């Protein structure tokens, strides 16, 4: 009977929790242009909330019961704040009006600073304005990776292995997916502090997903299996490979397991082990990826985003005043003056000179390398920063977005030679000589949003030990139910429309 009572009690608690949960969703647009308004802040009773996506959409999940006294607040840079009764909210479209600056409000400023004086004060105030002590934050992190093969040509110039010919090579190239996309989403608690010389990330992952098409992996596995069978037929067990590209060469030993009777099964097991290892390393890899994202920050003197610390290399233009909630902010446009790589706009609080919003993009390649047919071209880097104050009255990150684009090219001769020192006579056994012309484009996008901030001390930070007990759930297609009931960044159209090939998915 005791277990029955506990079960009934648990059911009532669970049911009460369900009915107390509320989700508010809508789209925010400009009342004049009808354009979507991204990065607006949506909160209940002016507490930590969510932000709108690039399309102006948001979905705010409220775990506690909404009462008649609760207010839904919508605010965005340059717009009038709007307030609604949260309990009765049922709008699908929210229109915000721009907020004009009155002359008497400008007079309230202590001094009419020049743009150069403002930038100087921004730099001088960096340390006191931004929280560099330990914090705990509830975060949602999304990474998107899109790879496109732009050029993919391999010409067989010579081959002593009959099966490896031009027709076989062309068939493999047709099998390789030309476009692949990979999305990772994580809901976690972040522990750490942000300092230039000390930046450590600890994550307590609550839930995670990976959205991609497994059929692409199967294509590569099928190619690998074909090549392994050909190798087992023609390559000697005790041989080694000499791999050459022009005058550049390297030696590679052959794994003897390829020649065992159960070789293909062994390879399959190895792939499974690698997959398991990847899952074990999921926490550390994503923590490292997040750490790298946080280092791409204008706060740091050695950052590539050097428009504050090396302001003499930039031209600045004061483009008026705007309102962010009750705070006046300077809108400052910056452009490179000679060598720097970036242009953009920053919004600076007129009273404490903190950069509370920043948008930037590169104006020339960030990195460029081209030598002997091998090229690397980092042609795109742009991003957005949003900051808000915490209970220490310091600014902390609220939202960060970064997009990077690279092109990698390889246009060189490529030769694989099988050699065997145990065979009498000539050591060379087989040779495949080719010319490879390959260009790959990769675009990465990272998004990080902070929903809750909590100040902690060093002891709290050191006491927390991350545990890799949450594995990402594989999603072959976008599933809106997966994150239902959680505050996240609303997905864009590309994520919503993502789907694996139906016929291949069924075979899985």
Buried (B, 14 or more C-beta within 10 A) or exposed (E): EEEEEEEEEEEEEEEEEEEEBBEBBBBBBBEEEEEBBBBBBBBBEEEBBBBBBBBBBBBBBBEEEBEEEBBBBBBBBBBBBBEBEBBEBEEEEBBBEBBEEEEEEEEEEEEEBEBEEBBBBBBEBBEEBBBBBBBBBBBBBBBBBBBBBEEBBBEBEEBBBEEBEEEBBBEBBEEEBEEBBBBBBBBBBBBBBBEEEEBEBBBBBEBBBBBBBBBBBEBEBEBEEBBBBBBBEBBBEEBBBBEBBEEEEEEEEBEEEBBEEEBBEBBEEEEEEEEEEEEEEBBEEBBEBBBEBBBBBBBBEEBBBBBBBBBEBBBBEBEEBBBBBEBBBBBBBBBBEEEBBBBBBBBBBBEBBBBBBBBBBBEEBBEEEEEEBBBBBBBBBBBBBBBBBBEEEBBBBBBBBBBBBBBBBBBBBBBBBBBBEEEEEEBBBBBBBBBBBBBBBBBBBBBBBBBBBBBBEEEBBEEBEBEBEBBBEEBBEBEEEBBEEBBBBBBBEEBEEBEBBEEBBEEE
